[in-house]
Amino acid sequence: MLLKKSKTPTFNRTVLGELFSTFLLTLVLCTTVLLFERVFRIMKVSQGIAALDVLKLILFIQPSFLLLGIPMSLLVTVLIVYGRMTMDNETTILMASGAPFSLITRPAVRFAAACLALSLIVSLYLFPLSNRLFRETLYDALARSVSIDEGVFNDGFPGLLIYVKNKITDRSYQDLFIYNTRNPDEPVVIAAGSGEILADPEKGAFQFLLKDGNMHFTTGINEYTYISFGRYYMEFDIDSGSGSSSSKDEMYLGQLWHASEEGPPRRRSRLMIEFHKRLALPFACLILGFLAAPLGTMAGKAGRMGGFGIALGVMLGYHVLFVAGENIAQTGKVPVWLAMWAPNITLAGLAAPVYWWKTRQ
C-alpha cells in the first residue's frame, strides 16, 4: 500500500515534534558540558562579585557555546531519532509502502534548515552582542569589587605585590609599596606617598595614579636606575581567568569586513578568519541534515549508543579539520575563505554520496 500524500503532513509533524524535543534536551546537555570548565574559571574570580553579576556572566557566554552546540546537537538528534525509527522498523515499513527516501528525510532537512536560521541569528547577532555585554558586566563587577587591604601584602593583581600603610577610601591610599614583576627580567620597586585606583571604561582596564614617589630597577649587570616622580600612571589587569572576549568577537559581520580592509596583514587575516567562521559554522547545520538522516537509518541497528558514537566521530573530525583550516589560514599559504570553508566542503563531499546511495536503494 502506497503512503498517501494526505498522510505526509501528519508524518512530518510527528517526526518534527520528536526532533524538536530531542534537540532541546541534547542542546542543554551539550552546552552544559562545554560550559562546565568556563563556569569554574568564572567562579574562581567571583569572590566579592554579586551573585546576580555571576549569573549574568554565565548567561552572556552561552552564545559562544551555541555556535558549536547547535550543529553538534542537530547531528546527535537526527541520528537518535532516525536510528530509533529504524530500530522500530518504521523506515522499513515506509519505504516498503512506496515512500521515497527523500520524503522520509524531509523532516530532518527542514529541521536542519531551522537550525541554520537559529545558528545564523546566534552567530551574526547574539554572539558579538553577548561578548560585549560579558566584557562590560565583568568590568563593572570588578570595578566595584577591586580593593586593597591595608597592612598586608596584596597579591591579587597579576605581576604585582602591593602593600599600603593607610587606606583612605576603597580607591585611595597613602604610603604605598609596589613590587612589579610583570617583566621578570627587570623587576621594579615603586614607593609612593599616595595612590588612587582609576577605572578606564573604554579600555576596560584599571590604572594606579601614584603621586610623590620613586622607582628603583636594574637595567643591566651592575646597573641601577633611580627615578623620582610627581605623578605616575601605571596600568594593571585583574586576573579574570574567565576568557573575556577580544575586540573581534564583539564585531558584527559588516564591521569585520570593513575592519579587515585596513591594518597590518596579520590583523586583516585574523578578522577574515573570524568573518568566515561566523558563516561556515551555521551552514554546517544544513549539510549535517542531509548526512545525519541516512547515517541514522544505517546505524539504527546499533542502538542509540551507536548513533552517538557516529555523531561524536563526525563532529570530532569536523572540529579537527576546522582547527587545521584556521591554522593554515593564519599562515597565508592558501586563501582564508578556502581554508575556513574546506571542512564544510569535505562534509558535503561525504554527505552527497551517502544521501544519493540511500535514495537509490
C-alpha positions, 0 to 999 in steps of 0.5 A: 500500500502506497503512503498517501500524500494526505498522510505526509503532513501528519508524518512530518509533524510527528517526526518534527515534534520528536526532533524538536524535543530531542534537540532541546534536551541534547542542546542543554546537555551539550552546552552544559558540558562545554560550559562546565570548565568556563563556569569554574574559571568564572567562579574562581574570580567571583569572590566579592562579585554579586551573585546576580553579576555571576549569573549574568556572566554565565548567561552572556557566554552561552552564545559562544557555546551555541555556535558549536552546540547547535550543529553538534546537537542537530547531528546527535538528534537526527541520528537518535531519532532516525536510528530509533525509527529504524530500530522500530522498523518504521523506515522499513515499513515506509519505504516498503509502502512506496515512500521515497527516501527523500520524503522520509528525510524531509523532516530532518532537512527542514529541521536542519534548515531551522537550525541554520536560521537559529545558528545564523541569528546566534552567530551574526547577532547574539554572539558579538552582542553577548561578548560585549555585554560579558566584557562590560558586566565583568568590568563593572563587577570588578570595578566595584569589587577591586580593593586593597587591604591595608597592612598586608601584602596584596597579591591579587593583581597579576605581576604585582605585590602591593602593600599600603600603610593607610587606606583612605577610601576603597580607591585611595591610599597613602604610603604605598609599596609596589613590587612589579614583576610583570617583566621578570627580567627587570623587576621594579620597586615603586614607593609612593606617598599616595595612590588612587585606583582609576577605572578606564571604561573604554579600555576596560582596564584599571590604572594606579595614579601614584603621586610623590614617589620613586622607582628603583630597577636594574637595567643591566649587570651592575646597573641601577636606575633611580627615578623620582616622580610627581605623578605616575600612571601605571596600568594593571589587569585583574586576573579574570581567568574567565576568557573575556572576549577580544575586540573581534568577537564583539564585531558584527559581520559588516564591521569585520569586513570593513575592519579587515580592509585596513591594518597590518596583514596579520590583523586583516587575516585574523578578522577574515578568519573570524568573518568566515567562521561566523558563516561556515559554522551555521551552514554546517547545520544544513549539510549535517541534515542531509548526512545525519538522516541516512547515517541514522537509518544505517546505524539504527541497528546499533542502538542509540549508543551507536548513533552517538558514537557516529555523531561524536566521530563526525563532529570530532573530525569536523572540529579537527579539520576546522582547527587545521583550516584556521591554522593554515589560514593564519599562515597565508599559504592558501586563501582564508575563505578556502581554508575556513570553508574546506571542512564544510566542503569535505562534509558535503563531499561525504554527505552527497554520496551517502544521501544519493546511495540511500535514495537509490536503494 
